[in-house]
Amino acid sequence: MAARFGFFTLTVSVLIILGSDALTTSTSSKVEETLQFTYSGATGPDKWASLNPNFSLCATGKLQSPINIVSAQAVRSSKWKPLIRNYWAVNVTLVDNKFTVAIEYPDDTGEISLDEKQYRLKQMHWHSPSEHRINGNRFAAELHMVHVSDDGKVLVVATLFQLGRPDQVLQTIDKKLYELGRSSSVPPCTEHLIYLVIAKPRCISKQQVAALKAPLHIRCKNNARPCQPLNARHVHLYQD
């Protein structure tokens, strides 16, 4: 399916169909051995940089995410050509990482074309509550669609969800997005990703949110990193 849409962007990884069944959880002791970070306690976000030398950007980076998007301060821009997406039905792998639930995609899943550059869909994962805020408002959930270009550049499309009726498909991309130049919101907090946040939230039910939280480690049930300083960055608003 091909579609065009606009967005907010900031220079600075989704989409998922949910049922009520939760994934089977592992024992706490085994999980503790494998998780390198969590979202609270001694391995929470304020400690990430000290957990591994490779995580240092989590404390020192200047392009970190998530952020609070102030819509009145967003710079309207038309520097990019319309965003084109093409996705196909494929077999996927559902992964419980204990800090998030993810879907991994094969190479032939589809791609997004941004400013005539192609980014292939590789993975989708979920955060609840949302990591990004708009005008200080936090949402029930946030899904990240992670795309990678042939030269290794990463583009993430984020969809915000507010509580309401269940979203059975979660495939409609709205026509208004924010672009932010910044980092991955999980360790090692890699910077210089392209991050597109769809401005208009979709709906998700309490049952769907609960299903996403159920398999996660106890200290990852609320797997949202706190908002980070904007520093000298600008949020750009794109709209068809």
N, C-alpha and C positions, 0 to 999 in steps of 0.2 A: 504494500500500500504506500503510495506517495502522498505527501502532504506538505504544506507550507505553514510556517507560523513565525511570530515575532517573539521577543524576549527581553529580560533584564540581564546584564552581564557585568562581571567584575573579574579582572585578571587574578588568578591564584597560584566517592570516589567520590527511585527506579520504578521500576514498574513491576507489579506482581498481582496475580489472581489469588485471592485468599479464600480458604474454606475455614470451617470451625475446628478441624483436626489439628492438634499441635504435634510437633516432632517429639520423638522420644528424647529425654534428657539423659546426660551422662552423670556419673557420680560426681559429687563436688570435689573430691580429692583429685581425681584424674583431670578435671577441668582446670583446677588451680595450677597443675603442672604445665599445662599447655598454653594458657592465656598469658600473653605478655603485658596486657594492660586491661583495665576495666574502667568503669565510669563512676566509681566511688571508693572511698577508703584509701589504703596505702598505695594502690595502683591506679587511682583515679586521675582525671585530666590534669590537675595541678601538679601531679608527680610524674607525668609521662616522660618528660625530658631527662629525668634521673634514672629511669628504668633501663635504658639502653643508650649507648653512645650514638647510635643511629637515629635516636629520637630527639636530638638536640634542637632541631628547628621548632619543635612544639613549644619551646620557651623563647628562642631567639629570633624566629622568623617574623618578618614584617608583612607578609602577605597571607596571613592565616585565616582560616575559616572555622566555623560559620561566622556570620555577622548579622547585625540588625540592619535591615534595609529601610531607609527613610525615603519613602516614595517622593516626597516633595524636593528632596535633594538629588534625585537621580537625574543624570544628564541625558536628555533625549538625543538619540543618535541614529543615523541611517548609514553608517560606514559599511555595514555588511549587507550582502545580498540576502534574499529570503532564505530561511533555513528549510532544507528539503530532507525528508526522512523516508526511507524505504525499508520496511521490515517484512519478514516472511515467517510462516509457521515452521518451527523446528523442534526437535527433541532437546530438552534442556536438563541441567543437573541442579537439583535443589541442595543447598549446603547450609548446615547449621554450624556457624563459626563460634557459637556461644556468646559472642558480643554483637552479632547481627545475624539475620537470616538472609541468604543470598541466592540468586539464581545465576548460574554460569552458562554462557552461550557458546556454541560452536562458531567458527569463522563465517559460515554462510547464513548467519541470522539476518543480516541487513546492516544498514549504515545511515549516518546523518551526513549531509553535505552542508558545510558552513563556509560561506565565502569561497565556494568552488573547491574546498578541500574536504576529502572524505574521511570519516571516522567510523570505524566498525564497532558495533555493539558487542561488548565482551561480558558485562556483568551488571546485575541490578541488586541493590541491597536497601535496607530499610532502617530508619531511626524513629524512635518514639520516646518523648514528644519530638516535635520538629527541632532541627538544629538552627536553621535560619528563622529569623523573625522579620515581619514586615510591620513597620511603625510600632515596634515594641510588642506586637501580638505574636504569641507562640501558638502553633497548631498541634493537632493530635498526632500527626505522623508526617514523615518526609521520606520520599523514595528517590533514590539516586540511580540513574541510568549511566553507566560508565562506558565511554567510547574511546577507542585508541586509533590513531592514524598510522600509516605505514612507517612514518619516521618517529613513532613513539610518543607523539603529543597526545595528551589526554583531554577529553571534553566530557563534562558531566552535565546531564540535564536533571534538575531537581523538581519534583512535583510535591507541593504541600497539600495536606489533607486535613479538613475539619470534620468533626463528628457530625454524622447525619445518616442518610440512607447508605446501604452497602454499595460500594463501587465494584461491579462484577467484572469489568473489563480493564479499566484504568488505562485506556489506550488513547483517549482524546487529549491532544496537546493543545493548550489554549493559545491564543494569538497575541499574547502580551507576556514578555519575559524580561528579567533583569540579567545583565551580564556582569560578572564579578571576576577580577583577576586575582587568583589566590591559591590556596593549598588544599590538599586533601584534609578532611576533618578528623582523620584517625592517624595514629602513628604509622610511619615516621613523619607525618605532616608535610609531605613533599609539596613544594611551591611551584608556581607557574603553570597551573592547570587552567583551562577555560571552564568556567562554571556558569551555567545558565539556570536561573531560577524562574519558573513559571509564576507569573504574578497572581493569577486567579486560582484559589485553592479548589480542590475537588473534595468529595465527601467520602468518608469511610465510617463503618459502623464500630460500635464499642466491641462487638464480638470479633471483628477483623483485627482490631488493635490488640485485643487479648490473645488472639491466635499467634500473632507475631511475637509477642512478649513471652509466651509460655515456654519455649525451649531455651531461652537465654539464661546465662549464669545470673545468680541472684544479684550481683553487683553490676549487671549490665541490663537490667530490666528497663531502666530509663537511659537508653544509649544515645544521649545527645550531649555533645561537647558544648560548654558555655560559649556565648558569643565572644569573638575576639575583636581587638581594636581595628578600626578601619585604616588608621595611619594616613598615608598620603594618597590612598586609592580613591577612585571615583566609580560609582555604580552607574552603568549606562542602561537606559531604557530603550528597548526596541519594540516597535509595534507596526504590524502590517496595516 
